Amino acid sequence: MRRLGLIALPLLATTVAISACSGGDTASSSNGGEDGTPVTTPAMFISATVEAEDDYTAEISVSFHDGDPLFGTRFQLTGGDALRACVAAQCSALAFDSQRSAHRADLPYVAETAYTISLTRATGASAPNSVVDLPVPFAILAPAQGLRVTDGDSVTVQWAPAGADEVVDVWAETRCDHQHRSLPVLLPSVRRGRLAENVDTGILVADVDTILDSGWMLLNWDEPIVRCEIAIEVLHQRVGTIDPLFGGGSMLGLVSRKVTLDYTPGP
């Protein structure tokens, strides 16, 4: 996904074409299994998100796989089926994004309204009814954008509406520059993780050390930190329903907002 938020899974899985068509409302999909036969709809699992990072646009992302979205086989639509998403009276085809290994499209952000993802198959059973709606917009009230923090500080994250009827998680992504001990170069590191989950009060207080240590390291160096950019993201989430003709999967509706802080180490 483009931003802070849910990190796109690396393309570690085998990709298999399953069938599709192009033009108009269609994307691709059918010649799929290892023996050349189309992958049946019950053998396909869907992982879909509809996410609004601002008040205007919802990004739809859909991938198909064999039940293991990380290490299993992924199915890429390629010619004969139609994949599209709709909200209210507006629809859009989903095009395959090879960098994210997912089918993607943008639609307007409409809160409390069903987004429907439809897979219409040229051969085999169609799955036209995976549905989720999005939470209402919210705003991060604190901290201020660009707030400067250092060791020993506490950060109050506050947002409204609180999202008491949603699943609300708070994430942090920290990007730091480290000074090489013997060369005049800076080395980057990245850490990402969930600060808190199921926060329904609209407020979270975390100290800077906890934020810096949260999550898993994508890059790491054992050199002194010069400065860090900390992105705090609040994520309101609803769980939708997938079409029962799929073998399984998930359908999530997300509204996310974030604020960025500047960290410099103390003396």
N, C-alpha and C positions, 0 to 999 in steps of 0.2 A: 504494500500500500504506500505509498508515496510519503510519507511524513513520519511523525512519531506514531504511535498507535500500534495497531497490530502489525508486526513485522512480517513481510512476505516470506513464506517458507522457501528455503533454497531448493533449486530444482535437482533433487537427488534421485527422484523416481524416474522410472522408464515411462516415456510418453507413447501412447498408442492412439492412432486415428480411429474414430468411430463412425463418422458420417456427417454430412452437412451440405449447405446450399449457400449461395451468395446473392446479394442484391436486396434492396428494399429492407424488410424487417429481419433478414436472415443473417446468421453467421454460419458456421460450418458443422458437419458431422458424418460415415458408415463404412467401412471395411476395417474392422477393428481388431478382432482377437488374433492370437498368434497363428491360428489356422486360416486367417483371412475372413472369417465370418464376422458379421456385425456384433458388437457388444450389446447384449440385451439390456433394456432399461432396468430391470431388477438387479442386474450385476453392477450397475453404476451407483456410486455415492456422490452426492452433491455437497459442496462447501460453498456457501454464498453469504456475502455481506452487502448490506446497503448502508453507506456511511455518509453523514453530512458533517463536514468540517467547518462550514460556515452556514449562513442563513439562506443560501441560494441554491446550492448544488448538492445532489446526492450521487455518490459514486457507487456503481454496482460492480461487484467482482464475483465471478463464478468459476469454480474449477470442478472437474469430475475425476473420480479416482475409484480405486477398488476397495475402499474402506480404510486405507492407511494413507492420509494426505501427505505424510512426510516421507516415508520410505517405500510406499507401495507404488503401483502402476497408476499413472495419470492418463486420462483419456482426453485427447484433443479433437474437437469437432473439425471435420475437414470437407464435407461435401454431400449434401442431401437433406439435412435436417435444418430446422429454424430455431434459433435461440434468441429470445428477446425479453425485455423487461418493460413493464408498464406501471404508471401511477395515474390515477384518475383517467383522463382521456389521452394521455401522452405515452407513447411507446418508443423504444429505441432498440435496434439490433445490438447484440454484443459482439465485439470484434476481439480476436485473440491477441493478447499482448505477450509476446515471447519473453520479454524481460521479467515479467511477473508470473509467467506460466498460468495465466488465467484469462477468461473472457471478460471484457470490461465495456461499460457504457456509462454515460452521465445522464441524469434526469433532474428535473427541478426537485428541490427539497420541499416536501409537503408533510407537515407533522400530522400524526394521528390518522393517516390515510394509508391504505394497503398498497404496498409494492408487490407486484406479481411477476415471478420469473417463469417463463414458459419454454419448455423444450418440446417442439413438434417434430416427430421422427418420420422420415421417409419410409422406413420399414421398421416394424416393431411398434411397441406401445409408446405413445406420447406421454409426457409428464407436464401438463400445462399449469399446475396450480401450487407452486411454492410461494408462500405469502408471509410478509412481515410488515409491520408499520413502525414508523420512527417516533421517538420521544419528541417532546416540544423543545424549542431552542432554550439554551441557558447561557449564562455569561459567567466568566471567572471574575470575581470582584477583587480578589487579592491572591497572590502578591501583585504589585505593579510590574508591568513589562519592563525588563532590563534591570530589575532590582539587583544591587550589588551585595553579595553575601560573602562571609568568610568563616573560618573555623569557629565553632561555638555558637553560631547564630541559630535561631529557630525560624522556620518558615511557616506562616499560616496560609493555607490554601482554602479559599472560600468561594462558593459558587451559588447561583440562584437562577431558577428554582432548584431546590435540593435534589429532586429526582427520587423522592421517597418511593414511588411506584415502579422504579426501574432497578436494574442492577447497576450500581455505580462503582467503578474502579478508578484509582488514581495511579498513574504511571510516571516514571521518570526516565529520561534518557540523558546521559552525561557524556559530553565530548570534551576531552582534555588535551592540552598540549604539554608534553614533557620535555624538559631540557636534557639533551644528551650529555652524559657526564664528561665526555672528552672531545666532542665535536660541536661546532656552532650550528646545530640543527635542532628542530623541534620534532618530536615523535608523537603521533596522535594515538589516543585510546578512546574506546567507545564502551559504555556500560549501559545496559537497559534492563528495567525490571518494574514490577508492580510494587508501589509503595503501600497500598491498602486496597482491600476489596470489600464490596458490599457496604459502602459508606453512604448512609441515607440521611445524614444530618446536615449536609451542605458545608461541612468544615472539616479540615484535617490539619493537624499541627505536626510537623516533622523537623528534627534538627538536621543541620547540614551534613553532619557525618553520616547519618542514616541514609540520606538521599544519595550521597556519593558512593556508599557501599551497597546500595540496593541493586538487585538484579544480577545478570550474568555478563561477563566480559566478552565482547566481540574482538577487541584488540586490547593489549595490556603491555605496559612497560614498567620496569622497576627503576625509573628515573624520576627526579623531582618534578612535581606539577608546577607549571607556570601559571596557567589559568584554565578554567573550564566553562563551558556553556551548558547550563542545565535546563532542559525542557520539561516542564511539568504538564501532564495531560490528564484531564478529567474526561471520563468516558461513560456516557449513559447508554445502556444496552437493553434491548428487548429481544426475546427469543421467539422466532416465528415458527411456522410449520412447513415441512417439506411435502411435496407430492408423494402420496403413499405408493406410487408405482416405482419410485427409486428404492434401492436397497437400503438406504439410510443417508445420514448426513446431517447438516445443520443449516439454519437460515437465521441470520442475525441482523437486527436493525440497530445502528449505532449513531449517536450524535456525540462529537468530540470537540473539545476546545483546549487550547494550550497556551502557556505563557513561558517565556524564556528568562532565566536568571543568569547573572555573571558571577562566577566564583573566582576568588583569588586566595591562595593560602595565607594564613596568618604568619606573623614574624616568628 
